[in-house]
Amino acid sequence: MVGTRIPPSGVVVSTEADRADSDSGRELSAYNSVAQLRNDIWWHIADTARRLAVLGPDAGTEVAELERYLADADLLEPYHSYPGGRLVARAHELAGTGAYAELTRLAETIGRGLVGGAALAAAANVGDRAPGVPGEGSAATDPRPNFDILVVADLSDREDQRLREEIRAIRRPEDEAVYDVVVAPSVEDAVVAALVNSRIQAVVVRSDFRTRSMRDRTLLDRLVSPVESADFDRLDTAARVSSVARALRSLRPELDLYLVDNASIELLAAQLGQHFDSVFLLQEDVLDLHLTILRGVARRRRTPFFSALTAYARKPTGVFHAMPISRGNSVVNPPWIRDMAEFYGAGARTTAAGPRPRAHSRLRHPVHPQDADRAAAGVDDPWFDDDFAGRAEAAFREAYMTHTSTSPNYQILASLDVGRRQVELEGFDLVARQVELAMTLRDRIAEHPLLSRYFRVLGSEDLIPERYRRSRGCPLHAGPVAMDEAWHTDEFVLDPCRLTLEIGATGIDGDTFKHDQLMDRWGVQVNKTTRNTVLAMTNIGTTRTSVAYLLRALVGIAEGLEDEASQRCPAAGQEFERRVHALTHEHPPLPNFSRFHDVFRTDPGEAAPDGDVRTAFYLAYDDDRCEYLPADQVRERLGAGQPVVSATFVTPYPPGFPVLVPGQEFSTDILDFMDALDTKEIHGLDPGRGYRVFTAAALAAVTAVTT
């Protein structure tokens, strides 16, 4: 009914030409996330207002530009609590009265709040708001964790204002967190808000919502699939709210969902309990709803193992145990290795102490093991208890007890505990930013005139054969709706966070490019390389600064190539072109897997190619069963019809994938490929002696045993 499984990626903003061609003047086509788009809009507003403050209101082009950016802000800000409707209205007021200097300060304050968190803006007095009140509510000025709740209801202006006043009035000093409200009048608005606002942690659904949005969604058309309103509007109340719940669960499964209605909530609870965490009566259960929202977030924030570890680390202790749990004294006190303790910090020292017998018991059982398993899995379903007891309890208890012993450090469990918290509370936001930065890298490399001369990020059409994908072109650049369709229809989909950078046009092979250029010259580490590609990966720790630095490094490398080109003599130029042609056109013939020798095949009489790598691997531990053969002797034996069987993994680096495994027979295709490789490092191949293979006697002995 509602578009689901839409990944938070591919959102992009218009160029000036796009703006001129669009009926509304705005469309998405060059940005990769709404978060980046919002931030840039407010900085554009600040910059344009600054120019107007200098030029005066007669600068017609700047006035029109400012109006467009403010209109863009009007489209996006209703889906966020910060900066809020009143500050956006204040920005329009300042623009309308020509108070451009004040508008500059306001827009800069909002921009800083978006980058560093809304609390950063609390230090500034913005417009006619009281000092330290940057948004609609006061959550942004509070040192406690803050988040947004999404209210799905078609509220009047008076109802909206009353709701916000009730929330401010109901807050208590003892609350562990505070929240602000985002109102979505329709199903479409709710879906958009869940996708673009990563601060949302809970959703309150009322039955009085619309299907279609009344808001201008020009900037968001590529973000969500349309709602099939003809069918949706025919549903009864229970079916409508359950459809909304399913849609939101599919998009953001970590969110807590609550139903509030003034109908028979007992009946709704019985009908919809599987879709909502709780059901409340409208206007009568406001405090209960408030406390339930906070409890839901606190439940996901709870980290019993980490909390137990930090509490234990604060206690004084006398350690008469193994050295790994001696509280770091062996590192902190000796003067010659004290720098290690300084590097890792005091926390590493205190948590290094392993549990004493009684403390061990308290650390081992901060929660029941079954609750720990539920927490680690992030589930709370009715089928969990039976499924856990019947299928996983014994195995989990064994692993649990193993990892809470004094040998494997308790910090492992504590770090998993905190990792689970991060996934549930901010994983959506972190992954969205990760995708955004990867797409930004793609765009900047493709758009830059110098970078695009030497580098190209490969897309779906380059890496996935057409028979495995129905989508055409690269769905990454077409927006989340296109990417969602690819996930449903294509057999293989390109991971947007893995950027395969083709570097053949530089004339530098991948291994040299990685070490000599990126690592040694620029201090940039990447994942893997091939002869003519480098794999760069964004992760949840990647920042815009690190992306900018990688781009600067690539520009520096390209500028160096340009300088070299201007100084080459004709002969050097021909040699460079030869290297480029070899890297871009003369690819080694990638061989198919040959076969396992019959003595290592699972069932030699069958057509299945399965083999027993384990037996072959351990058989090679006996040096008397192995010999070394150079490539030419391997060819001679193959030409004579004699099988040659590898006794080890043969793995060229890059890319680091084995060409031969223990028990696999050589083939002429494999030898041709190995001869054509120009990589500097091949594991499993001794440059002086050749390949390690099984002797004929060893294979005969294995045959005799198996028969």
C-alpha positions as CSV (number, residue, x, y, z in Angstrom):
1,M,0.0,0.0,0.0
2,V,2.7,2.5,1.0
3,G,6.1,2.4,-0.6
4,T,8.4,0.2,1.6
5,R,12.0,-0.8,2.0
6,I,13.1,2.5,0.6
7,P,16.8,2.9,1.4
8,P,17.9,6.4,2.6
9,S,20.1,7.3,-0.3
10,G,20.2,9.0,-3.7
11,V,18.4,12.3,-2.8
12,V,19.8,15.1,-4.9
13,V,19.2,18.9,-5.5
14,S,18.9,20.9,-8.6
15,T,21.4,22.9,-10.6
16,E,20.3,26.4,-11.7
17,A,19.4,25.1,-15.1
18,D,17.2,22.5,-13.5
19,R,15.5,25.2,-11.5
20,A,14.7,27.2,-14.6
21,D,13.2,24.2,-16.4
22,S,11.1,23.0,-13.5
23,D,7.5,24.3,-13.2
24,S,7.9,25.0,-9.5
25,G,11.5,26.1,-9.8
26,R,12.8,23.3,-7.7
27,E,13.6,19.6,-8.1
28,L,16.1,17.0,-6.8
29,S,18.9,16.1,-9.1
30,A,22.3,16.7,-7.5
31,Y,22.3,16.1,-3.8
32,N,22.4,12.8,-2.0
33,S,20.6,13.4,1.3
34,V,18.0,15.7,2.7
35,A,20.3,16.4,5.7
36,Q,23.0,17.7,3.3
37,L,20.4,19.6,1.3
38,R,18.9,21.3,4.4
39,N,22.3,22.4,5.6
40,D,23.4,23.8,2.3
41,I,20.1,25.6,1.8
42,W,20.5,27.5,5.1
43,W,24.1,28.4,4.3
44,H,23.0,29.6,0.9
45,I,20.4,31.8,2.6
46,A,23.1,33.2,4.9
47,D,25.4,33.9,2.0
48,T,22.8,35.5,-0.2
49,A,21.5,37.6,2.7
50,R,25.1,38.7,3.4
51,R,25.5,39.9,-0.2
52,L,22.2,41.7,-0.1
53,A,23.2,43.4,3.1
54,V,26.2,44.9,1.2
55,L,24.5,45.4,-2.2
56,G,21.1,46.6,-1.0
57,P,17.6,45.6,-2.0
58,D,18.1,46.8,-5.6
59,A,20.1,43.6,-6.4
60,G,17.2,41.8,-8.1
61,T,19.0,38.6,-8.9
62,E,20.0,38.1,-5.2
63,V,16.5,38.8,-4.0
64,A,15.0,36.2,-6.3
65,E,17.7,33.7,-5.3
66,L,17.0,34.3,-1.6
67,E,13.3,33.8,-2.2
68,R,14.0,30.4,-3.9
69,Y,16.1,29.2,-1.1
70,L,13.5,30.2,1.5
71,A,10.9,28.4,-0.5
72,D,13.1,25.3,-0.5
73,A,13.4,25.6,3.3
74,D,9.5,25.8,3.5
75,L,9.3,22.4,1.7
76,L,11.8,20.6,4.0
77,E,11.5,22.0,7.5
78,P,8.0,20.8,8.3
79,Y,9.5,17.3,8.6
80,H,11.8,18.4,11.4
81,S,11.4,20.0,14.8
82,Y,14.5,22.1,14.5
83,P,14.6,25.0,13.6
84,G,10.8,24.9,13.7
85,G,8.0,26.9,12.1
86,R,8.5,30.1,14.0
87,L,12.2,30.5,13.1
88,V,11.4,29.8,9.5
89,A,8.6,32.4,9.6
90,R,11.1,34.7,11.3
91,A,13.5,34.2,8.4
92,H,10.7,35.2,5.9
93,E,9.9,38.2,8.0
94,L,13.5,39.4,8.0
95,A,13.8,38.9,4.3
96,G,10.6,40.8,3.7
97,T,11.6,43.8,5.7
98,G,15.1,43.9,4.3
99,A,16.9,43.1,7.6
100,Y,19.5,41.1,5.7
101,A,22.3,41.4,8.3
102,E,20.0,39.9,11.0
103,L,18.8,37.2,8.5
104,T,22.5,36.3,7.9
105,R,23.1,35.8,11.6
106,L,19.9,33.8,12.0
107,A,20.6,31.5,9.0
108,E,24.2,31.0,10.2
109,T,23.0,30.0,13.6
110,I,20.5,27.5,12.1
111,G,23.2,26.1,9.9
112,R,25.6,25.6,12.8
113,G,22.8,23.9,14.7
114,L,22.2,21.5,11.8
115,V,25.9,20.6,11.5
116,G,26.8,20.3,15.2
117,G,23.4,19.4,16.7
118,A,20.6,21.8,17.7
119,A,22.2,22.3,21.1
120,L,25.1,24.2,19.4
121,A,22.7,26.9,18.4
122,A,21.4,27.3,21.9
123,A,24.3,29.6,22.8
124,A,23.0,32.2,20.3
125,N,20.1,34.6,20.6
126,V,18.2,34.1,17.3
127,G,15.7,36.7,16.3
128,D,12.8,37.3,18.5
129,R,13.2,34.0,20.4
130,A,14.5,33.9,23.9
131,P,18.2,33.2,24.3
132,G,18.9,29.5,24.1
133,V,15.6,28.5,22.5
134,P,16.5,27.5,19.0
135,G,13.4,25.5,18.0
136,E,9.7,25.0,18.7
137,G,10.3,23.2,22.0
138,S,13.1,23.3,24.5
139,A,14.6,19.9,23.9
140,A,17.5,21.4,22.0
141,T,18.7,23.5,25.0
142,D,18.6,20.5,27.4
143,P,21.8,18.6,28.1
144,R,19.9,15.3,28.2
145,P,19.5,13.2,25.1
146,N,16.8,14.6,22.9
147,F,14.8,13.2,19.9
148,D,11.7,13.8,17.9
149,I,8.4,12.0,18.0
150,L,6.2,11.8,14.9
151,V,2.5,12.4,15.3
152,V,0.5,11.1,12.4
153,A,-2.7,13.2,12.6
154,D,-4.5,15.9,10.6
155,L,-4.4,18.6,13.3
156,S,-5.7,22.1,13.0
157,D,-3.4,25.0,13.9
158,R,-5.0,25.3,17.3
159,E,-4.7,21.5,18.0
160,D,-1.1,21.6,16.9
161,Q,-0.3,24.5,19.3
162,R,-2.1,22.8,22.1
163,L,-0.2,19.5,21.6
164,R,3.1,21.3,21.8
165,E,2.1,23.2,24.9
166,E,1.0,19.9,26.5
167,I,4.3,18.3,25.8
168,R,6.3,21.2,27.3
169,A,4.0,21.2,30.3
170,I,4.3,17.5,30.9
171,R,8.1,17.4,30.9
172,R,9.7,16.6,34.3
173,P,13.2,17.2,35.6
174,E,13.6,13.5,36.4
175,D,12.9,12.5,32.8
176,E,16.0,10.8,31.3
177,A,15.4,12.4,27.9
178,V,13.3,15.1,26.2
179,Y,11.6,15.3,22.8
180,D,10.0,17.6,20.4
181,V,7.1,17.0,18.0
182,V,6.9,16.6,14.2
183,V,3.3,16.5,12.9
184,A,2.5,14.5,9.7
185,P,-1.1,15.3,8.5
186,S,-1.1,12.4,6.0
187,V,0.3,9.0,5.3
188,E,2.6,10.4,2.6
189,D,3.9,13.0,5.1
190,A,4.5,10.3,7.7
191,V,6.6,8.2,5.2
192,V,8.6,11.2,4.1
193,A,9.3,12.3,7.7
194,A,10.4,8.8,8.8
195,L,12.9,8.7,5.9
196,V,14.3,12.2,6.1
197,N,14.3,12.8,9.8
198,S,16.7,10.5,11.6
199,R,16.0,12.1,15.0
200,I,12.5,10.4,15.1
201,Q,12.5,7.6,17.7
202,A,8.8,7.1,18.2
203,V,5.6,7.4,16.3
204,V,2.1,8.3,17.6
205,V,-0.7,7.4,15.2
206,R,-4.2,8.8,15.3
207,S,-6.9,7.6,13.0
208,D,-7.8,11.1,11.7
209,F,-5.0,11.4,9.1
210,R,-5.3,12.0,5.4
211,T,-3.9,9.8,2.7
212,R,-2.4,12.3,0.3
213,S,-0.1,15.2,1.4
214,M,-1.2,18.8,0.9
215,R,2.4,19.9,1.0
216,D,4.5,20.8,-2.0
217,R,6.8,17.8,-2.4
218,T,8.8,19.0,-5.4
219,L,12.1,18.4,-3.7
220,L,11.0,14.9,-2.5
221,D,9.3,13.2,-5.5
222,R,12.2,10.8,-5.9
223,L,12.3,9.9,-2.2
224,V,9.1,7.8,-1.7
225,S,6.8,5.8,-3.8
226,P,3.2,7.1,-4.1
227,V,0.4,5.8,-1.9
228,E,-2.4,4.0,-3.7
229,S,-5.0,6.2,-2.3
230,A,-7.9,4.7,-4.2
231,D,-7.6,1.4,-2.3
232,F,-6.3,3.0,0.9
233,D,-9.3,5.3,1.4
234,R,-11.7,2.4,1.2
235,L,-10.2,0.7,4.3
236,D,-11.8,0.9,7.7
237,T,-10.1,2.5,10.6
238,A,-8.3,-0.6,11.9
239,A,-7.0,-1.5,8.4
240,R,-5.9,2.1,7.7
241,V,-3.8,2.5,10.9
242,S,-2.4,-1.0,10.6
243,S,-1.3,-0.3,7.0
244,V,0.5,2.9,8.2
245,A,2.1,0.9,11.0
246,R,3.4,-1.8,8.6
247,A,4.8,0.8,6.2
248,L,6.6,2.6,9.0
249,R,7.9,-0.7,10.4
250,S,9.3,-1.7,7.1
251,L,11.1,1.7,6.7
252,R,12.3,2.1,10.3
253,P,11.9,-1.2,12.2
254,E,13.6,0.3,15.3
255,L,10.8,2.9,15.9
256,D,8.3,2.5,18.8
257,L,4.7,2.8,17.5
258,Y,1.8,3.9,19.6
259,L,-1.9,4.2,18.7
260,V,-4.0,7.0,20.2
261,D,-7.7,7.1,19.5
262,N,-11.0,8.2,21.0
263,A,-12.9,5.1,19.8
264,S,-13.1,1.7,21.5
265,I,-9.4,1.4,22.3
266,E,-10.0,-2.0,23.9
267,L,-11.3,-3.4,20.6
268,L,-8.4,-1.7,18.7
269,A,-5.9,-3.1,21.1
270,A,-7.2,-6.6,20.5
271,Q,-7.2,-6.0,16.7
272,L,-3.9,-4.1,16.3
273,G,-1.8,-5.2,19.2
274,Q,0.7,-6.9,16.9
275,H,1.3,-3.6,15.0
276,F,1.6,-1.2,17.9
277,D,3.6,-1.2,21.1
278,S,0.7,0.3,23.1
279,V,-2.8,1.8,22.6
280,F,-4.0,4.9,24.5
281,L,-7.2,6.8,24.9
282,L,-7.1,10.3,23.3
283,Q,-6.9,13.1,25.9
284,E,-7.0,10.9,29.0
285,D,-3.7,9.1,28.9
286,V,-1.3,12.0,28.0
287,L,1.0,11.4,31.0
288,D,1.0,7.7,30.5
289,L,1.8,8.1,26.8
290,H,4.6,10.5,27.7
291,L,6.1,8.0,30.2
292,T,5.7,5.1,27.8
293,I,7.6,7.0,25.0
294,L,10.5,7.6,27.4
295,R,10.5,4.0,28.6
296,G,10.6,2.7,25.1
297,V,13.6,4.8,24.2
298,A,15.2,4.0,27.5
299,R,14.7,0.3,26.9
300,R,16.7,0.6,23.6
301,R,19.3,2.8,25.3
302,R,19.9,0.4,28.1
303,T,23.3,-1.4,28.0
304,P,23.4,-3.7,31.1
305,F,26.8,-5.2,30.3
306,F,28.5,-1.8,29.6
307,S,26.9,-0.3,32.7
308,A,28.1,-3.2,34.9
309,L,31.6,-2.9,33.5
310,T,31.8,0.9,34.1
311,A,30.4,0.4,37.6
312,Y,33.0,-2.3,38.3
313,A,35.8,-0.2,36.9
314,R,35.2,2.5,39.5
315,K,35.8,0.2,42.4
316,P,39.2,-0.1,44.2
317,T,40.6,-3.6,43.8
318,G,43.6,-5.7,44.7
319,V,44.4,-8.0,41.8
320,F,46.2,-11.3,42.4
321,H,45.2,-12.9,39.1
322,A,46.7,-13.3,35.6
323,M,48.6,-10.4,34.2
324,P,46.0,-9.5,31.5
325,I,43.6,-8.5,34.2
326,S,46.1,-6.6,36.5
327,R,44.3,-3.2,35.9
328,G,47.0,-2.1,33.5
329,N,49.6,-1.5,36.3
330,S,52.2,-3.4,34.2
331,V,51.7,-0.8,31.5
332,V,51.1,2.4,33.5
333,N,53.8,2.2,36.1
334,P,56.9,1.2,34.2
335,P,58.4,4.3,32.6
336,W,59.4,2.8,29.3
337,I,55.9,1.8,28.0
338,R,53.8,4.4,29.8
339,D,53.1,6.0,26.4
340,M,50.8,3.0,25.6
341,A,48.6,3.8,28.6
342,E,48.6,7.5,27.7
343,F,47.4,6.5,24.2
344,Y,44.6,4.2,25.3
345,G,43.5,6.4,28.3
346,A,42.4,5.7,31.8
347,G,39.3,3.9,30.8
348,A,41.3,1.1,29.2
349,R,43.3,0.8,32.4
350,T,40.4,0.4,34.8
351,T,38.4,-1.9,32.5
352,A,41.4,-4.1,32.1
353,A,40.8,-5.6,35.5
354,G,39.1,-8.9,35.2
355,P,36.3,-9.9,37.6
356,R,37.1,-11.3,41.0
357,P,35.0,-14.3,42.0
358,R,32.0,-12.4,43.5
359,A,32.4,-9.5,41.1
360,H,32.7,-12.0,38.3
361,S,29.2,-13.3,39.1
362,R,27.7,-9.8,39.2
363,L,29.3,-8.9,35.9
364,R,28.3,-12.2,34.3
365,H,24.7,-11.7,35.2
366,P,23.7,-8.1,34.9
367,V,20.7,-9.5,33.1
368,H,19.3,-13.0,32.5
369,P,21.1,-14.6,29.6
370,Q,17.8,-14.9,27.8
371,D,17.3,-11.2,28.2
372,A,20.8,-10.6,27.0
373,D,20.1,-12.6,23.8
374,R,16.9,-10.7,23.2
375,A,18.7,-7.4,23.7
376,A,21.6,-8.4,21.4
377,A,19.1,-9.5,18.7
378,G,17.0,-6.3,19.2
379,V,13.8,-8.2,19.3
380,D,10.8,-8.4,21.6
381,D,8.4,-10.7,19.9
382,P,5.9,-13.2,21.4
383,W,7.4,-16.1,19.6
384,F,10.9,-15.4,21.0
385,D,10.7,-17.4,24.2
386,D,9.6,-20.7,22.6
387,D,12.0,-20.2,19.7
388,F,14.9,-19.4,22.1
389,A,14.3,-22.3,24.4
390,G,13.8,-24.8,21.6
391,R,16.6,-23.9,19.2
392,A,19.2,-21.5,20.7
393,E,19.3,-21.5,24.5
394,A,22.0,-24.2,24.9
395,A,24.3,-22.8,22.3
396,F,23.8,-19.3,23.5
397,R,24.5,-20.1,27.1
398,E,27.7,-21.9,26.2
399,A,28.9,-18.8,24.2
400,Y,27.7,-16.5,26.9
401,M,29.6,-18.2,29.7
402,T,32.7,-18.4,27.5
403,H,32.7,-14.7,26.8
404,T,32.2,-13.7,30.4
405,S,35.1,-15.8,31.7
406,T,38.4,-14.2,32.9
407,S,40.1,-15.0,29.6
408,P,38.1,-13.3,26.9
409,N,37.8,-9.7,28.1
410,Y,34.5,-8.6,29.4
411,Q,34.9,-5.5,27.3
412,I,33.9,-7.6,24.2
413,L,30.4,-8.0,25.6
414,A,30.3,-4.4,26.8
415,S,31.2,-3.1,23.3
416,L,28.6,-5.3,21.7
417,D,26.1,-3.9,24.2
418,V,26.9,-0.3,23.2
419,G,27.0,-1.3,19.5
420,R,23.5,-2.6,19.8
421,R,22.4,0.7,21.4
422,Q,23.9,2.7,18.6
423,V,22.3,0.6,15.9
424,E,18.8,1.0,17.5
425,L,19.0,4.7,18.3
426,E,21.2,6.2,15.6
427,G,21.9,3.5,13.1
428,F,19.4,4.9,10.6
429,D,21.1,8.3,10.7
430,L,24.6,7.0,10.5
431,V,24.0,4.7,7.6
432,A,22.1,7.5,5.7
433,R,25.1,9.7,6.1
434,Q,27.4,6.9,5.0
435,V,25.4,6.5,1.8
436,E,25.3,10.2,1.3
437,L,29.0,10.6,1.5
438,A,29.6,7.7,-0.9
439,M,27.2,9.3,-3.4
440,T,28.9,12.7,-2.9
441,L,32.2,11.1,-3.8
442,R,30.7,9.6,-6.9
443,D,29.2,12.9,-8.0
444,R,32.3,15.0,-7.3
445,I,34.6,12.7,-9.3
446,A,32.2,12.5,-12.2
447,E,31.7,16.3,-12.3
448,H,35.3,17.5,-11.9
449,P,36.9,18.1,-15.3
450,L,40.4,17.0,-14.1
451,L,39.4,14.1,-12.0
452,S,37.0,12.7,-14.6
453,R,40.0,12.6,-17.0
454,Y,41.9,10.1,-14.9
455,F,39.3,8.4,-12.7
456,R,35.9,6.9,-13.0
457,V,33.7,5.3,-10.3
458,L,32.2,2.1,-11.8
459,G,28.5,1.7,-11.8
460,S,26.0,-1.2,-12.0
461,E,26.3,-1.4,-15.8
462,D,30.1,-1.9,-15.4
463,L,30.1,-4.5,-12.6
464,I,26.8,-6.4,-12.9
465,P,26.0,-8.3,-16.2
466,E,22.8,-7.2,-17.8
467,R,21.2,-10.6,-17.4
468,Y,21.3,-10.2,-13.6
469,R,19.5,-6.8,-13.5
470,R,16.3,-5.5,-15.0
471,S,17.0,-1.9,-14.1
472,R,18.9,0.1,-16.7
473,G,21.7,2.5,-16.0
474,C,22.8,3.0,-12.4
475,P,19.8,3.2,-9.9
476,L,22.1,4.8,-7.3
477,H,21.9,8.1,-9.2
478,A,18.1,7.9,-9.9
479,G,17.0,8.2,-6.2
480,P,15.7,5.9,-3.5
481,V,12.5,4.9,-5.5
482,A,14.7,3.6,-8.3
483,M,17.0,1.9,-5.9
484,D,14.0,0.3,-4.1
485,E,12.8,-1.1,-7.5
486,A,16.2,-2.5,-8.2
487,W,16.2,-4.3,-4.8
488,H,13.0,-5.9,-5.7
489,T,13.7,-6.8,-9.4
490,D,17.5,-7.3,-9.8
491,E,19.4,-10.4,-8.8
492,F,22.4,-8.3,-7.8
493,V,22.5,-4.7,-6.6
494,L,25.5,-2.5,-6.2
495,D,26.4,-1.5,-2.7
496,P,26.3,2.3,-2.7
497,C,29.0,2.5,0.0
498,R,31.6,0.6,-2.0
499,L,33.3,2.8,-4.6
500,T,35.3,0.9,-7.2
501,L,37.5,3.6,-8.7
502,E,38.9,2.8,-12.2
503,I,42.5,4.2,-12.4
504,G,43.7,2.8,-15.7
505,A,43.9,6.2,-17.3
506,T,46.6,7.2,-14.8
507,G,49.0,4.6,-16.2
508,I,49.6,3.4,-12.6
509,D,48.7,-0.1,-11.5
510,G,46.4,-0.6,-8.5
511,D,49.1,-1.8,-6.0
512,T,51.5,1.1,-6.8
513,F,48.6,3.6,-6.7
514,K,47.5,2.4,-3.3
515,H,50.9,2.4,-1.7
516,D,53.0,5.0,-3.4
517,Q,50.3,7.6,-4.1
518,L,47.5,7.2,-1.6
519,M,49.3,5.8,1.4
520,D,52.8,7.1,1.3
521,R,52.2,10.5,-0.3
522,W,48.7,11.4,1.0
523,G,48.2,9.1,4.0
524,V,44.9,7.7,2.6
525,Q,44.1,4.1,3.3
526,V,41.7,2.2,0.9
527,N,40.4,-1.4,1.0
528,K,41.4,-3.5,-2.0
529,T,43.0,-3.0,-5.4
530,T,43.1,-4.8,-8.7
531,R,45.4,-4.1,-11.7
532,N,43.4,-1.1,-12.6
533,T,40.9,-0.3,-9.8
534,V,41.0,0.8,-6.2
535,L,38.1,0.0,-3.8
536,A,37.2,2.8,-1.3
537,M,34.5,2.3,1.3
538,T,32.6,4.7,3.4
539,N,31.5,3.7,6.8
540,I,29.6,5.1,9.7
541,G,32.7,6.9,10.9
542,T,33.4,8.7,7.6
543,T,33.0,12.5,7.7
544,R,32.6,15.1,5.1
545,T,36.1,16.3,6.0
546,S,37.6,12.9,5.2
547,V,35.7,12.8,1.9
548,A,37.1,16.3,1.0
549,Y,40.6,15.1,1.8
550,L,40.3,12.1,-0.4
551,L,39.1,14.3,-3.2
552,R,42.0,16.7,-2.6
553,A,44.4,13.7,-2.8
554,L,42.9,12.6,-6.1
555,V,43.2,16.1,-7.4
556,G,46.8,16.3,-6.3
557,I,47.6,13.0,-8.0
558,A,45.9,14.2,-11.2
559,E,47.7,17.5,-11.1
560,G,51.0,15.6,-10.8
561,L,50.1,13.5,-13.9
562,E,49.3,16.7,-15.8
563,D,52.7,18.2,-14.8
564,E,54.4,15.0,-16.0
565,A,52.5,15.0,-19.3
566,S,53.7,18.6,-20.0
567,Q,57.3,17.5,-19.6
568,R,57.3,14.1,-21.4
569,C,59.4,13.6,-24.5
570,P,57.7,11.7,-27.4
571,A,59.2,8.4,-26.3
572,A,58.0,8.8,-22.7
573,G,54.6,9.8,-24.0
574,Q,54.4,6.6,-26.1
575,E,55.4,4.5,-23.0
576,F,52.7,6.2,-20.9
577,E,50.1,5.4,-23.6
578,R,51.3,1.8,-23.7
579,R,50.9,1.5,-19.9
580,V,47.4,3.0,-20.1
581,H,46.4,0.7,-22.9
582,A,47.7,-2.3,-21.0
583,L,45.7,-1.4,-17.9
584,T,42.5,-0.5,-19.7
585,H,42.4,-3.1,-22.5
586,E,44.9,-5.9,-21.9
587,H,43.2,-7.8,-19.1
588,P,44.5,-11.1,-17.9
589,P,42.1,-13.9,-18.9
590,L,40.3,-14.7,-15.7
591,P,40.1,-18.5,-15.4
592,N,37.1,-20.6,-14.3
593,F,37.5,-23.0,-11.4
594,S,39.1,-26.1,-12.8
595,R,38.1,-29.1,-10.6
596,F,39.0,-30.9,-7.4
597,H,41.2,-34.0,-7.9
598,D,39.1,-37.1,-7.5
599,V,40.7,-38.1,-4.2
600,F,39.4,-34.8,-2.7
601,R,36.0,-34.8,-4.3
602,T,33.0,-35.4,-2.0
603,D,31.6,-37.9,-4.5
604,P,33.8,-38.6,-7.5
605,G,31.1,-40.4,-9.3
606,E,28.7,-37.5,-9.3
607,A,28.6,-34.3,-11.4
608,A,28.7,-32.0,-8.4
609,P,32.1,-30.2,-8.2
610,D,32.2,-30.2,-4.4
611,G,35.6,-31.0,-2.8
612,D,37.1,-31.6,0.6
613,V,39.5,-28.7,1.1
614,R,40.1,-29.5,4.8
615,T,41.6,-32.9,4.0
616,A,43.9,-31.5,1.3
617,F,44.9,-28.6,3.6
618,Y,46.0,-30.8,6.5
619,L,47.6,-33.4,4.2
620,A,50.0,-30.7,3.0
621,Y,51.3,-30.4,6.6
622,D,53.5,-33.4,5.8
623,D,56.4,-32.0,3.7
624,D,57.2,-35.5,2.4
625,R,53.9,-35.5,0.5
626,C,54.6,-32.2,-1.3
627,E,57.1,-30.9,-3.9
628,Y,57.7,-27.6,-5.7
629,L,57.3,-27.2,-9.4
630,P,58.0,-24.1,-11.5
631,A,55.3,-23.0,-14.0
632,D,57.0,-24.6,-17.0
633,Q,57.2,-28.0,-15.4
634,V,53.5,-27.8,-14.4
635,R,52.8,-27.1,-18.1
636,E,54.8,-30.1,-19.2
637,R,53.0,-32.4,-16.9
638,L,49.6,-31.1,-17.9
639,G,50.7,-31.6,-21.6
640,A,51.5,-35.2,-20.8
641,G,48.1,-35.7,-19.3
642,Q,49.3,-35.9,-15.7
643,P,47.2,-34.1,-13.1
644,V,49.0,-31.5,-11.0
645,V,47.2,-30.7,-7.7
646,S,47.8,-27.7,-5.5
647,A,48.8,-28.3,-1.9
648,T,48.1,-24.7,-0.8
649,F,46.1,-21.6,-1.5
650,V,47.6,-19.5,-4.3
651,T,46.4,-15.9,-3.8
652,P,47.5,-12.9,-5.8
653,Y,47.5,-9.6,-3.9
654,P,45.8,-7.6,-5.1
655,P,42.9,-8.4,-5.1
656,G,43.4,-11.1,-2.4
657,F,41.2,-13.9,-3.7
658,P,42.6,-17.4,-4.2
659,V,43.1,-18.7,-7.8
660,L,44.0,-22.2,-6.5
661,V,42.8,-23.9,-3.3
662,P,44.2,-27.1,-1.6
663,G,43.1,-30.2,-3.6
664,Q,42.4,-28.2,-6.8
665,E,43.9,-29.3,-10.1
666,F,45.9,-26.9,-12.2
667,S,44.8,-26.0,-15.7
668,T,46.4,-24.2,-18.6
669,D,43.9,-21.3,-18.2
670,I,45.1,-20.9,-14.6
671,L,48.7,-20.8,-15.7
672,D,48.0,-18.3,-18.5
673,F,46.3,-16.1,-16.0
674,M,49.1,-16.3,-13.5
675,D,51.7,-15.6,-16.2
676,A,49.8,-12.5,-17.3
677,L,49.5,-11.0,-13.8
678,D,51.8,-8.1,-13.0
679,T,51.1,-8.1,-9.2
680,K,54.0,-7.9,-6.9
681,E,52.7,-10.3,-4.2
682,I,51.4,-13.8,-4.7
683,H,50.8,-15.9,-1.5
684,G,51.4,-19.6,-2.1
685,L,53.9,-19.1,-4.9
686,D,57.6,-19.3,-4.1
687,P,59.4,-17.1,-6.6
688,G,62.5,-19.4,-6.5
689,R,61.0,-22.9,-6.3
690,G,57.5,-22.5,-7.9
691,Y,54.1,-23.9,-6.8
692,R,53.7,-26.3,-3.9
693,V,51.9,-29.4,-5.2
694,F,51.1,-32.9,-4.0
695,T,53.4,-35.7,-5.1
696,A,52.0,-38.5,-7.2
697,A,52.8,-40.9,-4.3
698,A,50.8,-38.8,-1.9
699,L,47.7,-38.8,-4.2
700,A,48.1,-42.6,-4.6
701,A,48.2,-43.1,-0.9
702,V,45.1,-41.1,-0.3
703,T,43.4,-43.1,-3.1
704,A,44.4,-46.3,-1.4
705,V,43.0,-45.2,2.0
706,T,39.7,-44.0,0.5
707,T,39.1,-47.2,-1.4
